[in-house]
């Protein structure tokens, strides 16, 4: 099964003033995280439980600034998972270039391709070991 985007985690600015984000993927869309029901989200929702995560990419050294669903003053993460609002969308964009928007459940290939079209590379999280999950029980 192809990995699907389940969360875009804003990590803040690095020492150069560039934005850093984690793009978190899973092989299931039946996921949950702490405070995902908070409405509005207002920065409370945490990334999904580790047992759902199969791959993590980092977007770093970029001046791209995204508005993130988990920081919304109007919506919850449940709204993002229901595709009422995107997980992340580009705040400042050139009208002549398609705005970057990343939705819950979007394929890994789609996310990578959108960024690559702008000459932006995601970096696979090194040392990350995906959770091997028996979803009916616990992490193995």
C-alpha positions in Angstrom: 0.0 0.0 0.0 1.3 3.5 -0.9 2.1 5.9 2.0 -0.3 8.7 2.5 0.3 12.1 4.1 -1.3 12.3 7.6 0.4 15.3 9.2 2.7 18.3 8.4 4.5 19.3 11.5 6.0 22.8 11.7 9.3 22.7 13.6 10.0 26.4 13.4 12.9 28.4 12.2 16.6 27.3 12.1 19.5 29.5 12.9 19.4 31.0 9.4 15.8 31.9 9.6 14.7 29.2 7.3 11.5 27.2 8.0 11.6 23.5 8.8 8.7 21.1 8.4 8.2 17.3 8.8 5.9 15.5 6.3 4.6 12.5 8.1 3.2 9.5 6.2 1.3 6.3 7.0 0.0 3.3 5.2 -3.4 3.8 6.8 -5.7 6.8 7.1 -7.3 5.5 10.2 -5.0 7.6 12.5 -5.2 9.7 15.6 -3.1 12.0 17.6 -3.3 13.9 20.9 -5.8 16.8 20.9 -6.9 16.2 17.3 -10.5 16.9 18.4 -9.6 20.4 19.7 -11.7 23.0 18.0 -10.2 25.2 17.0 -6.9 23.5 16.8 -4.9 26.6 17.9 -1.6 24.8 18.1 -2.7 22.1 20.5 -2.8 19.0 18.3 0.3 16.8 18.4 1.7 14.7 15.5 -0.1 11.3 15.1 0.7 8.4 17.4 4.0 6.8 16.4 2.3 3.5 15.8 0.7 5.0 12.6 3.9 6.5 11.2 5.6 4.7 8.3 7.8 7.4 6.8 9.0 10.9 7.7 10.5 13.5 5.4 12.0 16.8 6.5 11.7 20.0 4.4 14.5 22.3 5.5 16.5 25.2 4.3 13.5 26.8 2.6 11.9 30.2 2.8 8.5 28.6 2.1 6.1 29.4 4.8 3.1 27.2 5.3 -0.1 27.8 7.2 -0.8 24.6 9.1 -4.1 23.0 10.1 -2.9 22.3 13.6 -2.5 26.0 14.2 -5.9 27.0 12.8 -8.0 29.4 14.9 -11.1 28.0 13.1 -10.7 24.3 12.3 -9.7 21.1 14.0 -7.4 18.2 12.8 -10.6 16.2 12.3 -11.6 18.9 9.8 -8.3 18.3 8.0 -8.7 14.5 8.0 -12.2 15.1 6.6 -10.6 17.3 3.9 -12.6 20.4 4.9 -9.2 22.2 5.1 -5.7 21.2 3.9 -3.0 20.1 6.3 -0.6 22.8 4.9 -0.8 25.5 2.3 1.6 28.1 1.1 1.1 31.5 2.6 3.1 33.8 0.2 3.0 32.6 -3.4 3.6 33.9 -6.9 0.3 34.2 -8.8 2.0 32.8 -11.8 3.0 29.6 -10.1 0.5 27.0 -8.6 0.1 27.4 -4.9 1.4 24.5 -2.8 -1.4 22.8 -0.9 -1.0 19.4 0.9 -4.1 17.5 1.9 -4.7 14.7 4.3 -4.4 11.3 2.5 -2.4 12.7 -0.4 0.1 10.2 -1.8 3.8 10.3 -1.0 4.5 10.6 -4.7 2.1 13.5 -5.1 3.8 15.4 -2.3 7.3 14.7 -3.6 6.3 15.7 -7.1 4.7 19.0 -6.1 7.9 20.1 -4.3 10.2 18.7 -7.0 8.4 20.8 -9.6 9.6 23.8 -7.6 13.2 22.3 -7.4 12.6 21.6 -3.7 13.8 18.3 -2.2 12.4 16.5 0.8 15.0 14.7 2.9 14.0 11.3 4.3 14.5 11.2 8.0 17.7 9.3 8.6 17.8 6.8 11.4 14.0 6.7 11.6 12.7 3.2 12.0 9.0 2.9 11.1 6.7 1.4 13.7 5.8 -2.2 12.9 2.3 -2.3 13.9 -0.3 -4.9 14.7 -3.1 -2.3 14.6 -5.5 -4.5 16.7 -3.0 -4.9 19.5 0.2 -2.9 20.1 3.5 -1.9 18.6 5.6 -5.0 18.1 
